[in-house]
Amino acid sequence: MKSKFIPILLFFLFVSCNYNNHTNFSYLALGDSYTTGEGIDEENRYPNILVQELGRQGVNFKKPRIIAKSGWTTDELNDSLNISVFNTKYDYVSLLIGVNNQYRGLSSYSFEKEFTKLLIRSINYSKNKNNVFVLSIPDWGVTPFADKRNKIAISDSIDFFNQLIKKVCFQNNIKFFDITDISREAKLNSDLIAGDSLHPSGIMYKKWIDKILHEWKI
């Protein structure tokens, strides 16, 4: 089935015809440790990999603005945004949040409300709603960090939170990329895990971006 959203590469080509060739797109990435790239080099964060990959295709970006911190829940990200300064809107905005709500056993009802608020804020930060996108929560239950925990229960809980995220995205007509299955490949491939035995490696983040760019086409 063809996507109802404007394909990313075709959109870039359209824009490049209407602006000079030196246009640098802006990108705001919101989230937690999965956005800061905990345990890996800065260049291997998924927002940086995204702009690197598009740069190879001749689509130039400024350095991404990342508002994220390890351990943040939805309410903590909202609190940070309350005191952040925004002097301009962004060409692209991404959101990946929720694992710490799940990890701490926080209310899924409150999560849905707080996530919805964050998604609306993301839309408001963007120049074009079509260029706001959300990533699903990875499954940390397959990592060595979770070896002494109930991995099945963790995976089930992650799935439930992702169902809520997907529902809110659908209600607001926002692109949702499910990268959770990729994260579960780490169960059989240790190269996908960073040195802290919990977070994704740059190799996994690259797989996320490959999927995003593949799906954001006709």
Backbone as a chain_set.jsonl record, in Angstrom:
{"seq": "MKSKFIPILLFFLFVSCNYNNHTNFSYLALGDSYTTGEGIDEENRYPNILVQELGRQGVNFKKPRIIAKSGWTTDELNDSLNISVFNTKYDYVSLLIGVNNQYRGLSSYSFEKEFTKLLIRSINYSKNKNNVFVLSIPDWGVTPFADKRNKIAISDSIDFFNQLIKKVCFQNNIKFFDITDISREAKLNSDLIAGDSLHPSGIMYKKWIDKILHEWKI", "coords": {"N": [[0.848, -1.196, 0.0], [0.564, 2.211, -0.824], [2.102, 4.965, 0.822], [0.281, 7.526, 2.526], [1.49, 9.778, 3.177], [3.695, 12.523, 2.317], [6.478, 11.52, 0.533], [9.753, 11.42, 1.899], [12.096, 11.92, 0.363], [11.113, 12.853, -2.088], [9.821, 15.095, -1.177], [11.989, 16.611, -0.319], [13.245, 17.091, -2.79], [11.311, 18.643, -4.023], [11.309, 20.896, -2.376], [13.925, 21.791, -2.791], [13.79, 22.789, -5.317], [12.521, 25.134, -4.976], [13.955, 26.707, -3.329], [17.254, 28.068, -2.733], [20.269, 26.257, -3.607], [21.755, 25.962, -1.365], [20.338, 25.528, 0.875], [19.907, 24.641, 4.226], [18.408, 22.286, 6.131], [16.528, 22.332, 9.16], [16.373, 20.491, 12.241], [14.734, 19.085, 14.932], [15.089, 17.006, 17.654], [13.43, 15.159, 20.024], [13.409, 13.551, 23.218], [14.717, 10.804, 25.123], [17.211, 8.738, 26.635], [17.55, 7.161, 24.373], [17.611, 8.958, 22.369], [19.693, 10.68, 22.975], [21.711, 8.927, 22.62], [22.938, 7.174, 24.529], [25.877, 5.811, 25.836], [27.323, 5.638, 23.464], [29.251, 7.144, 20.761], [28.754, 10.601, 19.852], [28.293, 11.002, 17.105], [27.019, 8.72, 16.345], [24.442, 8.787, 17.274], [20.929, 8.427, 16.644], [19.569, 10.714, 15.477], [21.732, 12.113, 14.365], [22.795, 10.232, 12.603], [20.695, 10.13, 10.803], [20.753, 12.71, 9.535], [23.28, 12.519, 8.443], [23.008, 10.416, 6.59], [21.121, 11.502, 4.819], [22.567, 13.666, 3.993], [24.482, 12.446, 2.402], [22.963, 11.966, 0.239], [22.71, 14.374, -0.842], [21.101, 16.135, 0.499], [21.052, 18.693, 2.625], [21.568, 19.36, 6.076], [21.378, 21.37, 9.029], [23.21, 21.04, 12.137], [21.565, 18.751, 14.218], [19.175, 19.822, 16.671], [19.035, 18.654, 19.848], [16.907, 17.777, 22.362], [16.934, 16.088, 25.035], [17.354, 13.576, 27.562], [18.975, 11.099, 29.488], [16.919, 8.845, 31.247], [14.664, 10.425, 31.33], [11.162, 10.834, 31.662], [7.859, 11.161, 30.208], [6.641, 13.366, 31.505], [8.852, 14.689, 32.511], [10.244, 15.434, 30.21], [8.33, 17.183, 29.158], [8.431, 19.135, 31.193], [11.023, 20.131, 30.808], [10.779, 21.249, 28.272], [9.126, 23.327, 28.874], [10.814, 25.273, 29.842], [12.568, 25.688, 27.841], [13.976, 27.537, 25.113], [12.586, 28.664, 22.126], [13.228, 30.005, 19.183], [12.55, 29.78, 16.628], [10.744, 27.852, 14.16], [10.973, 24.375, 13.216], [12.196, 22.432, 10.437], [11.972, 19.68, 10.505], [10.798, 17.391, 12.968], [11.266, 15.076, 15.543], [10.093, 12.514, 17.786], [10.707, 10.466, 20.511], [9.88, 8.726, 23.182], [9.092, 7.39, 26.43], [10.022, 4.963, 27.44], [11.021, 5.12, 30.028], [8.795, 5.722, 31.541], [7.508, 3.28, 31.332], [9.478, 1.591, 32.466], [9.598, 2.484, 35.109], [7.158, 1.765, 35.982], [4.997, 3.481, 35.756], [1.782, 5.132, 35.462], [-0.143, 4.106, 32.718], [-2.297, 5.484, 31.757], [-1.789, 8.161, 32.49], [0.533, 8.418, 31.025], [-0.402, 8.327, 28.356], [-1.841, 10.723, 28.181], [0.184, 12.6, 28.696], [1.98, 12.009, 26.652], [0.442, 12.665, 24.447], [0.292, 15.436, 24.791], [2.982, 16.076, 24.386], [3.247, 15.336, 21.713], [1.551, 17.153, 20.431], [2.927, 19.47, 21.054], [5.256, 18.966, 19.609], [4.27, 19.103, 17.005], [3.584, 21.793, 16.972], [6.09, 22.918, 17.104], [7.045, 22.559, 14.609], [7.497, 23.407, 11.115], [5.967, 22.207, 9.268], [3.482, 19.975, 9.536], [3.482, 17.492, 8.304], [6.058, 16.656, 8.462], [6.678, 15.785, 10.953], [7.599, 13.156, 13.054], [7.334, 10.006, 14.775], [8.985, 7.616, 16.8], [8.805, 4.213, 17.797], [8.97, 2.677, 21.098], [11.943, 1.051, 21.971], [12.674, -2.414, 22.781], [13.913, -3.058, 25.738], [13.994, -5.323, 27.148], [15.23, -7.457, 25.925], [17.886, -7.178, 26.288], [21.157, -7.675, 27.857], [21.073, -6.336, 30.278], [18.611, -6.859, 31.328], [18.645, -9.451, 32.213], [18.063, -10.675, 34.675], [15.442, -10.242, 35.018], [11.875, -10.377, 34.322], [11.558, -11.073, 31.209], [9.596, -11.538, 29.303], [7.359, -10.263, 30.377], [8.282, -7.636, 30.327], [8.523, -7.169, 27.547], [5.838, -7.466, 26.783], [4.727, -5.298, 28.142], [6.079, -3.158, 26.926], [5.018, -3.422, 24.358], [2.366, -2.72, 24.874], [2.561, -0.019, 25.656], [3.54, 0.985, 23.26], [1.354, 0.55, 21.615], [-0.383, 2.487, 22.592], [1.044, 4.791, 21.882], [1.054, 4.553, 19.089], [-1.693, 4.765, 18.613], [-2.242, 7.417, 19.412], [-0.678, 8.784, 17.56], [-1.975, 8.058, 15.191], [-4.481, 9.248, 15.626], [-3.766, 11.89, 15.42], [-2.764, 12.089, 12.928], [-0.012, 11.604, 12.356], [3.206, 10.52, 11.38], [4.351, 7.289, 12.214], [6.937, 5.258, 13.192], [7.765, 1.971, 13.547], [10.185, 0.633, 15.3], [10.678, -1.336, 17.041], [10.782, -4.105, 16.548], [13.256, -4.273, 15.317], [14.893, -3.633, 17.462], [14.583, -5.924, 18.956], [16.09, -7.764, 17.634], [18.474, -7.749, 18.842], [18.555, -9.713, 20.695], [19.716, -11.911, 19.579], [21.942, -10.883, 18.461], [24.642, -9.443, 19.523], [26.079, -7.281, 18.642], [24.39, -5.234, 18.24], [24.02, -3.928, 20.57], [25.063, -1.417, 22.863], [28.089, -0.702, 24.769], [27.245, -0.561, 27.393], [25.512, -2.576, 27.879], [22.798, -2.211, 27.618], [21.708, -0.04, 26.036], [21.091, 0.843, 22.53], [23.533, 0.141, 19.963], [25.57, 2.002, 17.598], [25.255, 0.607, 15.269], [22.714, -0.541, 15.465], [21.147, 1.808, 15.565], [21.639, 2.765, 13.001], [20.262, 0.845, 11.51], [17.671, 1.495, 12.275], [17.388, 3.998, 11.004], [17.718, 3.277, 8.321], [15.36, 1.836, 7.963], [13.435, 3.831, 8.398], [13.962, 5.642, 6.277], [13.463, 3.951, 4.156], [10.729, 3.383, 4.435], [9.638, 5.875, 4.169], [8.847, 6.474, 1.549], [7.333, 6.244, -1.782]], "CA": [[0.0, 0.0, 0.0], [1.349, 3.427, -0.869], [1.95, 5.846, 1.981], [-0.5, 8.734, 2.284], [2.323, 10.917, 3.539], [4.639, 12.954, 1.302], [7.755, 10.816, 0.718], [10.766, 12.347, 2.357], [13.034, 12.331, -0.676], [10.393, 13.674, -3.045], [9.595, 16.389, -0.543], [13.247, 17.356, -0.36], [13.46, 17.529, -4.151], [10.368, 19.727, -4.261], [11.776, 22.088, -1.675], [15.156, 22.277, -3.39], [13.45, 23.522, -6.531], [11.91, 26.394, -4.605], [14.924, 27.435, -2.535], [18.58, 27.942, -3.319], [20.887, 24.953, -3.407], [22.512, 25.949, -0.122], [19.407, 25.396, 1.986], [20.198, 23.665, 5.266], [17.195, 22.035, 6.877], [16.659, 22.248, 10.616], [15.798, 19.257, 12.777], [14.625, 19.03, 16.387], [14.856, 15.642, 18.131], [12.999, 15.159, 21.424], [13.351, 12.195, 23.747], [15.414, 10.371, 26.343], [18.54, 8.178, 26.364], [17.607, 6.623, 23.026], [17.871, 10.084, 21.469], [21.04, 11.176, 23.267], [22.684, 7.909, 22.249], [23.667, 6.786, 25.738], [26.851, 4.738, 25.707], [28.003, 5.629, 22.169], [29.735, 8.441, 20.311], [27.711, 11.522, 19.402], [28.0, 10.856, 15.678], [26.198, 7.528, 16.142], [23.057, 9.007, 17.696], [20.09, 8.259, 15.461], [19.336, 11.959, 14.728], [22.918, 12.453, 13.591], [22.87, 9.287, 11.488], [19.68, 10.53, 9.825], [21.221, 13.833, 8.72], [24.44, 12.042, 7.69], [22.529, 9.636, 5.455], [20.498, 12.407, 3.857], [23.642, 14.473, 3.429], [25.105, 11.663, 1.327], [22.057, 12.035, -0.895], [22.681, 15.753, -1.295], [20.138, 16.906, 1.277], [21.868, 19.255, 3.696], [20.939, 19.716, 7.338], [22.156, 21.923, 10.128], [23.37, 20.086, 13.231], [20.278, 18.596, 14.904], [19.01, 20.267, 18.057], [18.546, 17.512, 20.617], [16.443, 18.031, 23.721], [16.735, 14.732, 25.546], [18.236, 13.236, 28.676], [18.782, 9.741, 29.998], [16.039, 8.726, 32.392], [13.474, 11.275, 31.259], [9.815, 10.354, 31.382], [7.098, 12.142, 29.432], [6.427, 14.605, 32.259], [10.134, 15.376, 32.644], [10.495, 16.096, 28.928], [7.428, 18.334, 29.121], [8.966, 20.162, 32.097], [12.185, 20.736, 30.169], [10.317, 22.076, 27.167], [8.53, 24.538, 29.447], [11.854, 26.269, 30.104], [13.427, 25.778, 26.665], [13.725, 28.704, 24.264], [12.392, 28.349, 20.716], [13.179, 31.254, 18.417], [12.135, 29.478, 15.267], [10.169, 26.528, 13.955], [11.922, 23.443, 12.613], [11.723, 21.73, 9.242], [11.639, 18.317, 10.911], [10.749, 17.166, 14.419], [11.028, 13.681, 15.903], [9.783, 12.263, 19.194], [10.859, 9.083, 20.993], [9.8, 8.859, 24.638], [8.148, 6.486, 27.078], [10.596, 3.768, 28.052], [11.201, 5.308, 31.47], [7.467, 5.554, 32.129], [7.295, 1.841, 31.418], [10.462, 1.016, 33.382], [9.254, 2.853, 36.481], [5.822, 1.271, 36.301], [4.09, 4.618, 35.89], [0.445, 4.961, 34.916], [-0.287, 4.193, 31.265], [-3.297, 6.53, 31.511], [-1.072, 9.436, 32.536], [1.459, 8.425, 29.899], [-1.104, 8.67, 27.122], [-2.149, 12.158, 28.221], [1.43, 13.358, 28.603], [2.526, 11.804, 25.312], [-0.377, 13.476, 23.541], [0.742, 16.818, 24.952], [4.279, 16.184, 23.726], [3.071, 15.258, 20.268], [0.997, 18.441, 20.013], [4.031, 20.425, 21.115], [6.126, 18.669, 18.474], [3.61, 19.664, 15.828], [3.678, 23.245, 17.059], [7.485, 23.312, 16.875], [7.404, 22.26, 13.223], [6.993, 24.247, 10.033], [5.079, 21.394, 8.444], [3.034, 18.807, 10.309], [3.83, 16.264, 7.589], [7.45, 16.308, 8.731], [6.813, 15.351, 12.344], [7.514, 11.698, 13.099], [7.491, 9.367, 16.086], [9.562, 6.274, 16.811], [8.311, 3.361, 18.874], [9.897, 2.394, 22.2], [12.675, -0.213, 21.815], [12.453, -3.415, 23.831], [15.126, -3.268, 26.531], [13.886, -6.63, 27.785], [16.068, -8.453, 25.259], [19.287, -6.834, 26.537], [21.758, -8.314, 29.04], [20.662, -5.588, 31.468], [17.354, -7.424, 31.833], [18.808, -10.902, 32.369], [17.474, -11.172, 35.927], [14.065, -9.759, 35.077], [10.886, -11.103, 33.531], [11.686, -10.482, 29.884], [8.312, -11.613, 28.604], [6.521, -9.19, 30.923], [8.816, -6.364, 29.808], [8.136, -7.062, 26.14], [4.391, -7.238, 26.729], [4.482, -3.93, 28.597], [6.556, -2.284, 25.847], [4.015, -3.491, 23.284], [1.178, -1.972, 25.285], [2.88, 1.407, 25.558], [3.643, 1.335, 21.843], [-0.01, 0.623, 21.082], [-0.898, 3.805, 22.952], [1.746, 5.766, 21.052], [0.551, 4.424, 17.717], [-3.057, 5.287, 18.587], [-2.195, 8.889, 19.477], [-0.165, 9.238, 16.272], [-3.049, 7.893, 14.219], [-5.495, 10.27, 15.899], [-3.254, 13.201, 15.032], [-2.278, 11.981, 11.556], [1.429, 11.783, 12.43], [3.941, 9.319, 10.995], [4.826, 6.439, 13.308], [7.856, 4.231, 12.713], [7.912, 0.898, 14.523], [11.549, 0.098, 15.268], [10.779, -2.274, 18.158], [11.23, -5.405, 16.05], [14.702, -4.182, 15.109], [15.541, -3.694, 18.774], [14.521, -7.302, 19.44], [17.13, -8.536, 16.983], [19.631, -7.774, 19.751], [18.507, -10.954, 21.463], [20.607, -12.867, 18.918], [23.066, -10.166, 17.852], [25.187, -8.545, 20.542], [26.636, -6.094, 18.002], [23.36, -4.195, 18.237], [23.953, -3.367, 21.919], [26.215, -0.605, 23.263], [28.939, -1.285, 25.799], [26.596, -0.558, 28.709], [24.643, -3.767, 27.916], [21.397, -1.8, 27.665], [21.272, 0.841, 24.956], [21.483, 0.428, 21.182], [24.807, 0.558, 19.382], [25.401, 2.756, 16.366], [24.791, -0.319, 14.233], [21.253, -0.623, 15.553], [20.561, 3.09, 15.156], [21.695, 2.818, 11.535], [19.159, 0.015, 11.021], [16.458, 2.298, 12.436], [17.338, 5.028, 9.963], [17.472, 2.595, 7.045], [13.93, 1.512, 7.889], [12.683, 5.077, 8.253], [14.121, 6.164, 4.921], [12.809, 3.013, 3.235], [9.273, 3.491, 4.542], [9.194, 7.216, 3.82], [8.882, 6.544, 0.103], [6.137, 5.719, -2.436]], "C": [[0.883, 1.245, 0.0], [1.055, 4.316, 0.329], [1.127, 7.058, 1.607], [0.284, 9.976, 2.626], [3.256, 11.266, 2.389], [5.95, 12.227, 1.521], [8.864, 11.804, 1.022], [11.669, 12.817, 1.229], [12.358, 13.193, -1.731], [10.112, 15.051, -2.47], [10.855, 17.243, -0.603], [13.508, 17.893, -1.76], [12.546, 18.699, -4.491], [10.854, 21.019, -3.627], [13.005, 22.664, -2.351], [14.907, 23.043, -4.671], [12.918, 24.905, -6.222], [12.821, 27.247, -3.739], [16.296, 27.284, -3.183], [19.223, 26.618, -2.91], [21.641, 24.843, -2.088], [21.604, 25.85, 1.104], [19.882, 24.31, 2.949], [18.959, 23.488, 6.115], [17.489, 21.929, 8.373], [15.884, 21.05, 11.129], [15.874, 19.295, 14.298], [14.274, 17.605, 16.792], [14.578, 15.662, 19.632], [12.985, 13.73, 21.956], [14.091, 11.97, 25.045], [16.759, 9.783, 25.953], [18.657, 7.599, 24.965], [17.863, 7.714, 21.99], [19.249, 10.685, 21.718], [22.111, 10.173, 22.861], [23.566, 7.512, 23.418], [24.638, 5.634, 25.433], [27.59, 4.679, 24.388], [28.475, 7.033, 21.828], [28.589, 9.283, 19.755], [27.325, 11.296, 17.942], [27.111, 9.656, 15.391], [24.804, 7.627, 16.743], [22.155, 8.914, 16.462], [19.772, 9.574, 14.755], [20.528, 12.351, 13.868], [23.116, 11.505, 12.415], [21.879, 9.683, 10.403], [20.196, 11.658, 8.935], [22.461, 13.435, 7.914], [23.995, 11.299, 6.434], [21.906, 10.523, 4.393], [21.535, 13.317, 3.218], [24.339, 13.76, 2.289], [24.254, 11.677, 0.062], [21.894, 13.473, -1.396], [21.675, 16.631, -0.591], [20.837, 17.405, 2.538], [21.042, 19.676, 4.901], [21.915, 20.496, 8.209], [22.342, 20.819, 11.172], [22.039, 19.966, 13.976], [20.294, 19.237, 16.289], [18.373, 19.114, 18.815], [18.167, 17.968, 22.02], [16.031, 16.677, 24.293], [17.719, 14.499, 26.675], [17.93, 11.822, 29.145], [17.89, 9.752, 31.232], [14.767, 9.536, 32.321], [12.211, 10.473, 30.966], [9.096, 11.434, 30.578], [6.908, 13.449, 30.198], [7.732, 15.383, 32.415], [10.54, 16.06, 31.339], [9.592, 17.314, 28.788], [7.947, 19.47, 29.995], [10.155, 20.875, 31.477], [11.771, 21.659, 29.028], [9.684, 23.37, 27.671], [9.559, 25.644, 29.652], [12.847, 26.386, 28.94], [13.009, 26.974, 25.816], [13.646, 28.261, 22.809], [12.205, 29.651, 19.957], [12.707, 31.037, 16.99], [11.446, 28.123, 15.244], [11.156, 25.686, 13.16], [11.313, 22.756, 11.399], [11.267, 20.315, 9.572], [11.698, 18.201, 12.426], [10.486, 15.686, 14.655], [10.806, 13.561, 17.406], [9.929, 10.776, 19.477], [10.939, 9.152, 22.516], [8.868, 7.781, 25.187], [8.766, 5.308, 27.791], [10.737, 3.917, 29.558], [9.874, 5.328, 32.221], [7.196, 4.073, 32.349], [8.203, 1.215, 32.467], [10.1, 1.29, 34.835], [7.872, 2.352, 36.899], [4.811, 2.38, 36.485], [2.788, 4.354, 35.14], [0.433, 5.093, 33.394], [-1.314, 5.261, 30.893], [-2.634, 7.906, 31.497], [-0.1, 9.541, 31.372], [0.763, 8.864, 28.625], [-1.422, 10.17, 27.073], [-0.889, 12.988, 28.022], [2.069, 13.212, 27.226], [1.75, 12.635, 24.291], [0.039, 14.936, 23.604], [2.072, 17.026, 24.247], [4.153, 16.142, 22.208], [2.507, 16.572, 19.729], [2.087, 19.508, 20.041], [4.966, 20.213, 19.937], [5.559, 19.246, 17.189], [3.755, 21.185, 15.811], [5.097, 23.758, 16.827], [7.874, 23.198, 15.405], [6.824, 23.281, 12.246], [5.91, 23.521, 9.243], [4.728, 20.123, 9.208], [3.412, 17.495, 9.63], [5.24, 15.785, 7.881], [7.723, 16.102, 10.219], [6.698, 13.829, 12.348], [7.879, 11.174, 14.482], [8.089, 7.99, 15.897], [8.987, 5.498, 17.994], [9.385, 3.159, 19.936], [10.615, 1.073, 21.914], [12.409, -1.146, 23.002], [13.769, -3.683, 24.57], [15.117, -4.639, 27.225], [14.744, -7.7, 27.143], [17.557, -8.222, 25.548], [19.84, -7.578, 27.753], [21.369, -7.625, 30.343], [19.446, -6.219, 32.129], [17.45, -8.903, 32.151], [18.136, -11.47, 33.622], [16.028, -10.706, 36.104], [13.158, -10.636, 34.224], [10.829, -10.486, 32.139], [10.38, -10.501, 29.095], [7.383, -10.496, 29.071], [6.98, -7.824, 30.42], [8.367, -6.157, 28.369], [6.647, -6.786, 25.99], [4.049, -5.802, 27.122], [4.921, -2.913, 27.543], [5.541, -2.262, 24.709], [2.791, -2.664, 23.628], [1.418, -0.467, 25.176], [2.974, 1.842, 24.097], [2.28, 1.385, 21.165], [-0.644, 1.97, 21.39], [-0.273, 4.894, 22.085], [1.201, 5.744, 19.627], [-0.861, 4.998, 17.599], [-3.063, 6.806, 18.564], [-1.667, 9.453, 18.158], [-1.24, 9.157, 15.195], [-4.119, 8.969, 14.398], [-5.072, 11.652, 15.429], [-2.624, 13.206, 13.636], [-0.768, 12.262, 11.47], [2.127, 10.461, 12.102], [4.509, 8.608, 12.218], [5.697, 5.352, 12.71], [8.102, 3.215, 13.824], [9.299, 0.282, 14.377], [11.749, -0.96, 16.366], [11.253, -3.649, 17.707], [12.733, -5.401, 15.803], [15.428, -4.299, 16.444], [15.575, -5.117, 19.303], [15.504, -8.224, 18.737], [18.368, -8.654, 17.865], [19.67, -9.025, 20.612], [19.499, -11.971, 20.906], [21.84, -12.212, 18.313], [23.587, -9.118, 18.823], [25.8, -7.285, 19.95], [25.642, -4.935, 17.997], [23.238, -3.49, 19.584], [25.23, -2.596, 22.225], [26.96, -1.278, 24.412], [28.327, -1.312, 27.174], [25.617, -1.716, 28.884], [23.155, -3.434, 27.966], [20.954, -1.048, 26.422], [21.723, 0.337, 23.581], [22.887, 0.902, 20.811], [24.522, 1.421, 18.152], [24.905, 1.888, 15.231], [23.27, -0.443, 14.257], [20.606, 0.68, 15.11], [20.569, 3.238, 13.64], [20.574, 1.988, 10.925], [17.828, 0.746, 11.175], [16.314, 3.281, 11.276], [17.1, 4.413, 8.595], [15.987, 2.279, 6.889], [13.105, 2.768, 7.677], [12.758, 5.597, 6.82], [13.495, 5.247, 3.876], [11.29, 3.2, 3.267], [8.766, 4.865, 4.13], [9.354, 7.438, 2.32], [7.552, 6.042, -0.449], [6.238, 4.187, -2.528]], "O": [[1.852, 1.314, 0.756], [-0.082, 4.411, 0.79], [1.252, 7.573, 0.496], [-0.179, 11.095, 2.404], [3.579, 10.404, 1.571], [6.501, 12.309, 2.618], [8.903, 12.9, 0.462], [11.979, 14.006, 1.148], [12.95, 14.155, -2.22], [10.158, 16.053, -3.184], [10.8, 18.437, -0.898], [13.948, 19.033, -1.909], [12.96, 19.639, -5.169], [10.82, 22.086, -4.24], [13.13, 23.882, -2.478], [15.732, 23.865, -5.071], [12.866, 25.762, -7.104], [12.492, 28.396, -3.444], [16.474, 26.461, -4.082], [18.767, 25.953, -1.98], [22.113, 23.765, -1.727], [22.047, 26.063, 2.232], [20.215, 23.2, 2.535], [18.502, 24.437, 6.753], [18.564, 21.492, 8.782], [14.879, 20.641, 10.547], [16.94, 19.51, 14.875], [13.276, 17.054, 16.327], [15.404, 16.132, 20.414], [12.599, 12.803, 21.244], [14.097, 12.815, 25.941], [17.394, 10.282, 25.024], [19.758, 7.547, 24.415], [18.282, 7.427, 20.869], [19.904, 11.146, 20.784], [23.287, 10.524, 22.766], [24.792, 7.513, 23.312], [24.256, 4.621, 24.848], [28.404, 3.779, 24.183], [28.142, 7.995, 22.519], [27.593, 8.758, 19.256], [26.15, 11.392, 17.59], [26.512, 9.571, 14.319], [24.057, 6.649, 16.726], [22.568, 9.28, 15.362], [19.705, 9.58, 13.526], [20.354, 12.864, 12.762], [23.556, 11.928, 11.346], [22.185, 9.582, 9.214], [20.091, 11.576, 7.711], [22.674, 13.954, 6.819], [24.532, 11.52, 5.349], [22.134, 10.323, 3.2], [21.408, 13.698, 2.054], [24.746, 14.393, 1.314], [24.749, 11.435, -1.038], [21.058, 13.754, -2.255], [21.416, 17.752, -1.028], [21.172, 16.614, 3.419], [19.969, 20.264, 4.77], [23.128, 20.301, 8.131], [21.694, 19.775, 11.09], [21.444, 20.984, 14.329], [21.305, 19.198, 16.99], [17.289, 18.652, 18.457], [19.001, 18.48, 22.768], [14.923, 16.195, 24.059], [18.772, 15.132, 26.745], [16.772, 11.405, 29.192], [18.078, 10.558, 32.144], [13.876, 9.365, 33.153], [12.204, 9.563, 30.137], [9.661, 12.492, 30.302], [7.002, 14.526, 29.61], [7.713, 16.613, 32.448], [11.116, 17.147, 31.363], [10.045, 18.37, 28.345], [7.912, 20.633, 29.592], [10.285, 22.092, 31.606], [12.352, 22.729, 28.846], [9.703, 24.388, 26.978], [9.211, 26.825, 29.638], [13.846, 27.097, 29.042], [11.843, 27.368, 25.803], [14.535, 27.565, 22.317], [11.173, 30.312, 20.067], [12.492, 31.99, 16.241], [11.551, 27.345, 16.192], [12.06, 26.214, 12.513], [10.106, 22.525, 11.326], [10.302, 19.812, 8.997], [12.532, 18.825, 13.082], [9.59, 15.105, 14.043], [11.266, 14.392, 18.189], [9.356, 9.936, 18.783], [11.949, 9.586, 23.07], [7.965, 7.317, 24.49], [8.129, 4.703, 28.653], [10.589, 2.939, 30.291], [9.826, 4.991, 33.404], [6.721, 3.663, 33.408], [7.752, 0.398, 33.27], [10.275, 0.426, 35.695], [7.475, 2.509, 38.054], [3.874, 2.25, 37.273], [2.712, 3.464, 34.294], [0.937, 6.074, 32.846], [-1.213, 5.876, 29.831], [-2.886, 8.716, 30.605], [0.076, 10.615, 30.796], [1.294, 9.694, 27.887], [-1.28, 10.802, 26.027], [-0.892, 13.963, 27.271], [2.631, 14.168, 26.692], [2.334, 13.23, 23.386], [0.128, 15.6, 22.571], [2.271, 18.043, 23.582], [4.88, 16.842, 21.503], [2.944, 17.049, 18.682], [2.155, 20.353, 19.149], [5.423, 21.181, 19.328], [6.293, 19.814, 16.38], [4.015, 21.783, 14.767], [5.286, 24.899, 16.405], [8.928, 23.693, 15.004], [5.809, 23.922, 12.514], [5.047, 24.148, 8.629], [5.598, 19.297, 9.487], [3.639, 16.492, 10.307], [5.585, 14.642, 7.584], [8.858, 16.229, 10.678], [5.799, 13.273, 11.716], [8.618, 11.802, 15.241], [7.747, 7.277, 14.953], [8.72, 6.064, 19.054], [10.562, 3.435, 19.704], [9.956, 0.07, 21.64], [11.978, -0.716, 24.071], [14.622, -4.431, 24.094], [16.116, -5.053, 27.812], [14.972, -8.749, 27.745], [18.397, -8.998, 25.093], [19.073, -8.059, 28.587], [21.338, -8.261, 31.396], [19.271, -6.126, 33.344], [16.422, -9.553, 32.342], [17.691, -12.618, 33.623], [15.47, -10.771, 37.199], [13.62, -11.52, 33.501], [10.132, -9.495, 31.919], [10.099, -9.589, 28.317], [6.705, -9.861, 28.263], [6.157, -6.959, 30.122], [7.883, -5.082, 28.017], [6.242, -5.966, 25.166], [3.188, -5.17, 26.51], [4.225, -1.928, 27.295], [5.241, -1.202, 24.16], [2.238, -1.981, 22.766], [0.574, 0.267, 24.662], [2.539, 2.937, 23.74], [2.072, 2.175, 20.244], [-1.355, 2.533, 20.558], [-0.96, 5.799, 21.614], [0.923, 6.79, 19.039], [-1.191, 5.642, 16.603], [-3.8, 7.417, 17.791], [-2.15, 10.484, 17.688], [-1.395, 10.074, 14.388], [-4.604, 9.533, 13.417], [-5.91, 12.484, 15.081], [-2.029, 14.199, 13.216], [-0.312, 13.043, 10.634], [1.665, 9.398, 12.516], [5.066, 9.229, 13.124], [5.261, 4.61, 11.829], [8.585, 3.559, 14.903], [9.555, -0.489, 13.452], [12.869, -1.421, 16.587], [12.04, -4.292, 18.401], [13.41, -6.399, 16.048], [16.449, -4.978, 16.548], [16.501, -5.482, 20.027], [15.731, -9.346, 19.189], [19.203, -9.537, 17.669], [20.705, -9.355, 21.191], [20.054, -12.784, 21.645], [22.684, -12.888, 17.724], [23.026, -8.027, 18.927], [26.023, -6.314, 20.672], [26.023, -3.786, 17.773], [22.445, -2.561, 19.729], [26.332, -3.039, 21.901], [26.516, -2.291, 24.952], [28.828, -2.014, 28.053], [24.965, -1.825, 29.922], [22.341, -4.288, 28.319], [19.933, -1.385, 25.821], [22.626, -0.493, 23.484], [23.357, 1.933, 21.292], [23.375, 1.552, 17.724], [24.215, 2.367, 14.331], [22.62, -0.448, 13.212], [19.627, 0.666, 14.365], [19.624, 3.771, 13.058], [19.991, 2.392, 9.918], [16.956, 0.637, 10.314], [15.257, 3.38, 10.653], [16.355, 4.97, 7.79], [15.425, 2.437, 5.805], [12.178, 2.774, 6.867], [11.74, 5.949, 6.224], [13.048, 5.712, 2.827], [10.644, 3.175, 2.219], [7.595, 5.014, 3.78], [9.914, 8.441, 1.878], [6.736, 5.489, 0.288], [5.33, 3.538, -3.049]]}, "num_chains": 1, "name": "protein.A"}
